[in-house]
Amino acid sequence: MSLYDPERDRVRIAGRWLRWAVPWIALPLVLGVFVSANVDLRSLPLFGSERMSAVLFLDGQAYFGHLDDSGENGTLVLRDVYYFKNSEGGTTGVAVGLVRRGTEAHEPADGMRINRERVLAIEPVGLGSAVARAIQAEREILHASPGTVALNRTTVASPAALAAQRVAAEHDIGRGWNAAVDQLKKFDELVLPVTKAEAATITDKALADLRTVRRNALVALGSQLGMSPADAEAYARTTDPLLEGQSFANDIGVLLAPDLDAIVARAAQLYAQVGDAAAKQLTQPRATPTPTPSPSARP
C-alpha cells in the first residue's frame, strides 16, 4: 500500500498557491508599466479617439502632433509633426499656413525631439479645430491609414471635409486672380510712357497669362486630390469659368492642408510675377533709337 498522499504533496501545494498569487502580483506590475510610461487610457482604441498635442515654445513657435512624454529624460518626442508658417498678405484669409514637417532640406524623420527647457506649455488640440481639420485633410490626401490597433489612432478627413478644403482652395486661387487683375487696372489711371495701343497689348497679354496661372493651379489642385490627368484637366475646364467675376470677399478664412496651401501659395507667386512683368513694361519708357549718322561726301 502506497503512503503517497497527493493532497499533501508540497510541490502541488506550492503550485496551487502560485496560480492564485501570480495574477495578484502581476497586476500591480502591469499598472506600474502604464503609469511609468504616462499612458493615457483615453488614447487607447477602446477608450477614446485621437489625442493630438500643441507644444508651444518660448520663442513663440508652435508644433502639433502626437506627443510621447515618457518622463524618463529631459526631452519630449513629437511625431506626425506640423507647424505654422507666416502667411500674412496671402489669399487664404488666414495669417498663418500649416507645414508638414519632413519636407525640409534635411528630411527629418522618426519624430522631433524637444528639449523640455524650450517648452512654454503643452495643450490638447481639439479634433474639430482648424488645425486638426487641416491635418486630417492632409492625411487623406496622402492616403494615410487611420489604423485600428494603436495607442493613439490617427483621424483622416471625411469626403465632405476634403470637399470643403477643395472649395476653399478654389476660392483662394480666385481671390489671387482678382488681386492681380485689380493691380493691373490701377495702371489705367496713370499717365504711362507708352501709347494706349501698346498699353492695351501689354495688359491683354498679362490677363491671358494670369488666366493660364489660374487654370494650371486648378489642374494641380485636381491632381493633388487624386484625379487622373484627364480628370484634372476636365475639372479645371469646368471650375475655371466659375471663378471669373466672383470676389469671394465674404468667405471665412480657412486653414488649408499643407499640400493644398502650397498650390495656392505658388499661384499667388506666379500672379505676382506676371503682374510685375506687365508693370515694368507699362512704366518703362521705350528706348529712343539712336539716329544713323549721315554719310559723308568726303572720300
C-alpha positions as CSV (number, residue, x, y, z in Angstrom):
1,M,0.0,0.0,0.0
2,S,1.4,3.4,-1.1
3,L,1.9,6.1,1.6
4,Y,1.9,8.9,-1.1
5,D,-0.9,11.4,-0.5
6,P,-1.3,13.9,-3.4
7,E,-3.1,16.4,-1.2
8,R,-0.1,16.7,1.0
9,D,2.4,16.9,-1.9
10,R,4.5,20.1,-1.2
11,V,5.0,20.7,-5.0
12,R,1.3,20.5,-5.7
13,I,0.5,22.8,-2.8
14,A,3.1,25.3,-3.9
15,G,1.7,25.2,-7.5
16,R,-1.8,26.0,-6.2
17,W,-0.5,28.9,-4.2
18,L,1.4,30.3,-7.2
19,R,-1.6,30.0,-9.5
20,W,-3.6,32.0,-7.1
21,A,-0.9,34.6,-6.2
22,V,0.7,35.3,-9.6
23,P,-2.3,37.3,-11.0
24,W,-2.4,39.5,-8.0
25,I,1.4,40.1,-8.1
26,A,1.4,40.8,-11.8
27,L,-1.5,43.3,-11.7
28,P,0.5,46.0,-9.9
29,L,3.4,45.4,-12.2
30,V,1.3,45.9,-15.3
31,L,-0.2,49.0,-13.8
32,G,3.2,50.3,-12.9
33,V,4.3,49.9,-16.5
34,F,1.4,52.0,-17.7
35,V,1.9,54.7,-15.0
36,S,5.7,54.9,-15.6
37,A,5.1,55.4,-19.3
38,N,2.4,58.0,-18.7
39,V,-0.1,56.2,-21.0
40,D,-3.5,57.9,-21.1
41,L,-6.1,55.3,-21.3
42,R,-8.3,57.7,-23.3
43,S,-5.8,57.5,-26.1
44,L,-6.3,53.7,-26.5
45,P,-8.6,52.5,-29.3
46,L,-11.1,51.0,-26.8
47,F,-11.3,54.2,-24.7
48,G,-11.2,57.2,-27.0
49,S,-10.2,58.9,-30.2
50,E,-7.0,60.5,-31.4
51,R,-5.0,62.6,-28.9
52,M,-3.2,65.5,-30.6
53,S,-1.0,68.0,-28.7
54,A,0.2,71.5,-29.3
55,V,3.7,72.1,-28.0
56,L,4.3,75.9,-27.5
57,F,7.9,77.1,-27.4
58,L,9.3,80.0,-25.5
59,D,10.2,81.7,-28.8
60,G,6.5,81.7,-29.9
61,Q,6.7,78.8,-32.3
62,A,4.1,76.0,-32.1
63,Y,4.3,72.4,-33.2
64,F,1.4,70.0,-33.4
65,G,1.5,66.2,-33.4
66,H,1.4,63.0,-31.2
67,L,3.3,63.6,-28.0
68,D,5.4,61.0,-26.3
69,D,6.2,62.3,-22.8
70,S,7.8,59.3,-21.0
71,G,9.3,61.5,-18.3
72,E,12.5,59.5,-18.4
73,N,14.8,62.2,-19.6
74,G,15.0,65.9,-20.5
75,T,13.4,65.6,-23.9
76,L,9.9,65.1,-25.4
77,V,9.2,63.3,-28.6
78,L,6.6,64.6,-31.1
79,R,5.6,62.5,-34.1
80,D,3.4,63.3,-37.1
81,V,4.5,66.9,-36.7
82,Y,3.1,70.1,-38.3
83,Y,3.9,73.7,-37.6
84,F,2.9,77.2,-38.7
85,K,4.4,79.5,-41.3
86,N,3.7,83.2,-41.8
87,S,1.1,83.7,-44.5
88,E,0.2,87.4,-43.9
89,G,-0.8,89.0,-47.1
90,G,-1.8,85.7,-48.7
91,T,-5.1,84.9,-50.3
92,T,-6.3,82.3,-47.7
93,G,-7.7,84.8,-45.3
94,V,-5.6,83.3,-42.5
95,A,-2.4,84.9,-41.2
96,V,-0.7,81.5,-40.9
97,G,-0.3,78.4,-43.1
98,L,0.3,74.9,-42.0
99,V,3.5,73.0,-42.9
100,R,4.0,69.2,-42.6
101,R,7.4,68.5,-41.1
102,G,9.6,66.2,-43.1
103,T,9.7,68.3,-46.3
104,E,12.7,70.4,-45.2
105,A,16.1,70.1,-46.9
106,H,17.5,67.8,-44.2
107,E,14.4,65.5,-44.4
108,P,13.9,64.9,-40.7
109,A,12.4,61.5,-39.7
110,D,11.5,59.4,-36.7
111,G,9.8,62.2,-34.7
112,M,11.0,65.6,-33.3
113,R,13.0,65.5,-30.1
114,I,12.4,68.6,-28.0
115,N,14.4,69.9,-25.0
116,R,12.0,70.5,-22.2
117,E,13.7,73.7,-21.3
118,R,12.4,75.3,-24.5
119,V,8.8,74.4,-23.9
120,L,6.4,77.1,-22.6
121,A,3.2,75.0,-22.5
122,I,1.6,71.8,-23.8
123,E,-2.1,71.9,-24.7
124,P,-4.5,69.5,-26.3
125,V,-5.7,70.1,-29.8
126,G,-9.4,69.8,-30.4
127,L,-10.3,67.4,-33.2
128,G,-12.8,69.9,-34.5
129,S,-10.3,72.8,-34.6
130,A,-9.0,74.4,-37.7
131,V,-5.5,72.9,-37.1
132,A,-6.9,69.4,-36.7
133,R,-9.2,69.7,-39.8
134,A,-6.3,70.8,-41.9
135,I,-4.1,67.9,-40.6
136,Q,-6.9,65.4,-41.2
137,A,-7.3,66.6,-44.8
138,E,-3.6,66.3,-45.4
139,R,-3.6,62.7,-44.2
140,E,-6.5,61.9,-46.5
141,I,-4.6,63.5,-49.4
142,L,-1.5,61.4,-48.5
143,H,-3.8,58.3,-48.2
144,A,-2.7,57.8,-44.6
145,S,-4.4,54.9,-42.8
146,P,-6.2,55.7,-39.6
147,G,-5.1,52.4,-38.1
148,T,-7.1,50.1,-35.9
149,V,-4.7,48.9,-33.3
150,A,-2.6,51.8,-31.9
151,L,-2.0,53.7,-28.7
152,N,-3.0,56.9,-30.5
153,R,-5.1,56.4,-33.6
154,T,-4.9,59.0,-36.4
155,T,-8.0,60.6,-37.8
156,V,-8.4,61.3,-41.5
157,A,-10.9,63.8,-43.1
158,S,-14.2,62.6,-44.4
159,P,-15.1,63.2,-48.1
160,A,-17.3,66.1,-47.1
161,A,-14.4,67.7,-45.1
162,L,-12.0,67.2,-48.0
163,A,-14.5,68.8,-50.4
164,A,-14.7,71.8,-48.2
165,Q,-10.9,72.2,-48.3
166,R,-11.1,71.9,-52.1
167,V,-13.7,74.7,-52.4
168,A,-11.7,76.9,-50.0
169,A,-8.6,76.4,-52.2
170,E,-10.5,77.2,-55.3
171,H,-11.7,80.5,-53.8
172,D,-8.2,81.3,-52.6
173,I,-7.0,80.9,-56.2
174,G,-9.8,83.1,-57.4
175,R,-9.0,85.8,-54.9
176,G,-5.4,85.8,-56.0
177,W,-6.6,86.3,-59.6
178,N,-8.8,89.2,-58.6
179,A,-6.0,90.9,-56.7
180,A,-3.7,90.6,-59.7
181,V,-6.3,92.0,-62.1
182,D,-7.1,94.9,-59.7
183,Q,-3.4,95.8,-59.6
184,L,-3.3,95.9,-63.4
185,K,-6.4,98.1,-63.6
186,K,-4.6,100.8,-61.5
187,F,-2.3,101.5,-64.4
188,D,-5.3,102.8,-66.4
189,E,-5.4,105.8,-64.0
190,L,-1.7,106.7,-64.7
191,V,0.0,108.6,-67.4
192,L,2.2,106.0,-69.0
193,P,5.3,106.4,-71.1
194,V,3.7,104.0,-73.7
195,T,0.9,104.6,-76.2
196,K,-2.7,103.4,-75.4
197,A,-2.4,100.7,-78.0
198,E,0.8,99.4,-76.5
199,A,-0.7,99.5,-73.0
200,A,-3.7,97.6,-74.2
201,T,-1.5,94.9,-75.8
202,I,0.6,94.5,-72.7
203,T,-2.5,94.4,-70.4
204,D,-4.2,91.8,-72.6
205,K,-1.1,89.6,-72.7
206,A,-0.9,89.9,-68.9
207,L,-4.5,88.9,-68.4
208,A,-4.1,85.9,-70.6
209,D,-1.0,84.8,-68.6
210,L,-2.9,85.3,-65.4
211,R,-5.7,83.1,-66.6
212,T,-3.2,80.4,-67.5
213,V,-1.8,80.6,-64.0
214,R,-5.3,80.2,-62.6
215,R,-6.2,77.2,-64.8
216,N,-2.8,75.5,-64.1
217,A,-3.4,75.9,-60.4
218,L,-6.8,74.2,-60.7
219,V,-5.2,71.3,-62.6
220,A,-2.6,71.0,-59.9
221,L,-5.4,71.1,-57.3
222,G,-7.2,68.3,-59.0
223,S,-4.1,66.2,-59.3
224,Q,-3.3,66.6,-55.6
225,L,-6.7,65.4,-54.8
226,G,-6.1,62.2,-56.6
227,M,-7.7,62.9,-60.0
228,S,-6.2,61.4,-63.1
229,P,-4.5,63.8,-65.6
230,A,-7.6,63.7,-67.8
231,D,-10.0,64.2,-64.9
232,A,-7.9,67.1,-63.5
233,E,-8.0,68.8,-66.9
234,A,-11.7,68.4,-67.1
235,Y,-12.2,69.6,-63.6
236,A,-10.1,72.7,-64.4
237,R,-12.1,73.5,-67.5
238,T,-15.3,73.2,-65.6
239,T,-14.2,75.2,-62.5
240,D,-12.2,77.9,-64.1
241,P,-15.1,79.9,-65.6
242,L,-16.9,79.7,-62.2
243,L,-14.1,81.8,-60.6
244,E,-14.5,84.6,-63.2
245,G,-16.2,87.7,-61.9
246,Q,-16.6,86.5,-58.3
247,S,-14.9,88.3,-55.4
248,F,-15.2,85.7,-52.6
249,A,-14.7,88.7,-50.3
250,N,-17.2,87.4,-47.7
251,D,-15.6,84.0,-47.3
252,I,-14.4,83.0,-43.9
253,G,-10.6,82.2,-43.9
254,V,-9.8,78.5,-44.0
255,L,-6.6,76.9,-42.8
256,L,-5.7,74.6,-45.7
257,A,-4.0,71.3,-45.7
258,P,-0.3,71.9,-46.4
259,D,-0.2,70.4,-49.9
260,L,-3.3,72.5,-50.9
261,D,-1.8,75.6,-49.3
262,A,1.4,75.1,-51.4
263,I,-0.7,75.2,-54.6
264,V,-2.4,78.4,-53.5
265,A,0.9,80.0,-52.5
266,R,2.6,79.0,-55.8
267,A,-0.3,80.5,-57.8
268,A,0.0,83.7,-55.8
269,Q,3.7,83.8,-56.5
270,L,3.1,83.4,-60.3
271,Y,0.3,86.0,-60.3
272,A,2.8,88.5,-58.8
273,Q,5.5,87.6,-61.3
274,V,3.1,88.2,-64.2
275,G,1.9,91.5,-62.7
276,D,5.5,92.7,-62.1
277,A,6.5,91.9,-65.6
278,A,3.5,93.8,-67.0
279,A,4.1,96.8,-64.7
280,K,7.7,97.0,-65.8
281,Q,6.6,97.0,-69.5
282,L,3.9,99.6,-68.9
283,T,6.1,102.1,-66.9
284,Q,9.4,101.7,-68.7
285,P,9.9,104.3,-71.4
286,R,10.7,103.0,-74.8
287,A,14.4,103.5,-75.7
288,T,14.8,106.3,-78.2
289,P,16.6,104.9,-81.3
290,T,20.0,106.4,-82.0
291,P,19.9,108.4,-85.3
292,T,22.0,106.9,-88.0
293,P,24.8,109.3,-88.9
294,S,24.6,110.9,-92.4
295,P,27.1,109.6,-94.9
296,S,29.9,111.9,-95.5
297,A,30.6,113.3,-99.0
298,R,34.3,113.2,-98.4
299,P,36.1,110.0,-99.7
